[in-house]
Amino acid sequence: MSSTTITLVFCLGGITFLVNWVVFLLLNQKKLENTILGMSSQIKTFLIYILISTIGVISMGIVFVSALMISHG
C-alpha cells in the first residue's frame, strides 16, 4: 500500500471533520443565540464539537487504514 493512499484517507477524514462541525454549528446557531450566554455559549459548543469530532475522525481513520492494510497487504 502506498503512502499516497494513506495520506488521501486522512485528508478525506479531515474534510469530513470540517464539514461535520460546521454543519453542527449551523444547525444549533439559532438555539445558541437565544441563550443567556450568547457568544460564549457558541464558543463552548464549538470547542466541544471540535473535541468530539477530532476523537471520532482520528479513531475511525486509524481503524480504516488498519483494515485497508490488512485486506490489501
C-alpha positions in Angstrom: 0.0 0.0 0.0 1.5 3.3 -1.0 1.8 6.2 1.4 -0.3 8.3 -1.0 -3.3 6.2 -0.3 -2.9 6.6 3.4 -2.4 10.3 3.1 -5.6 10.5 0.9 -7.6 8.6 3.5 -6.5 11.0 6.3 -7.2 14.1 4.1 -10.7 12.9 3.4 -11.1 12.3 7.1 -10.0 15.9 7.7 -12.5 17.3 5.2 -15.3 15.2 6.8 -14.2 16.6 10.2 -14.5 20.2 8.9 -17.9 19.7 7.3 -19.2 17.8 10.4 -18.6 20.6 12.9 -19.7 23.4 10.6 -23.0 21.7 10.0 -23.5 21.1 13.7 -22.8 24.7 14.5 -25.1 26.0 11.7 -27.9 23.7 13.0 -27.6 25.0 16.5 -26.8 28.6 15.8 -30.4 29.9 16.5 -30.7 27.9 19.7 -27.4 29.1 20.9 -28.2 32.8 20.1 -31.3 32.6 22.2 -29.5 31.5 25.4 -28.4 34.0 28.1 -24.7 33.4 27.5 -24.9 34.1 23.7 -21.5 34.2 22.2 -19.7 32.3 25.0 -22.2 29.5 24.6 -21.4 29.3 20.9 -17.7 29.2 21.6 -18.2 26.5 24.2 -20.3 24.4 21.9 -17.8 24.9 19.0 -14.9 23.6 21.2 -17.0 20.6 22.4 -17.9 19.7 18.8 -14.2 20.0 17.7 -13.1 17.7 20.5 -15.8 15.1 19.8 -15.1 15.3 16.0 -11.3 15.1 16.4 -11.6 11.9 18.5 -14.0 10.3 16.1 -12.1 11.2 12.9 -8.7 10.1 14.2 -10.0 6.8 15.7 -12.0 6.0 12.5 -9.0 6.9 10.3 -6.8 4.5 12.3 -9.4 1.7 12.1 -10.0 2.3 8.4 -6.3 2.4 7.5 -5.6 -0.7 9.6 -8.4 -2.6 7.8 -7.1 -1.4 4.5 -3.6 -2.5 5.3 -4.8 -5.9 6.5 -7.0 -6.6 3.5 -4.6 -5.3 0.8 -1.3 -6.4 2.4 
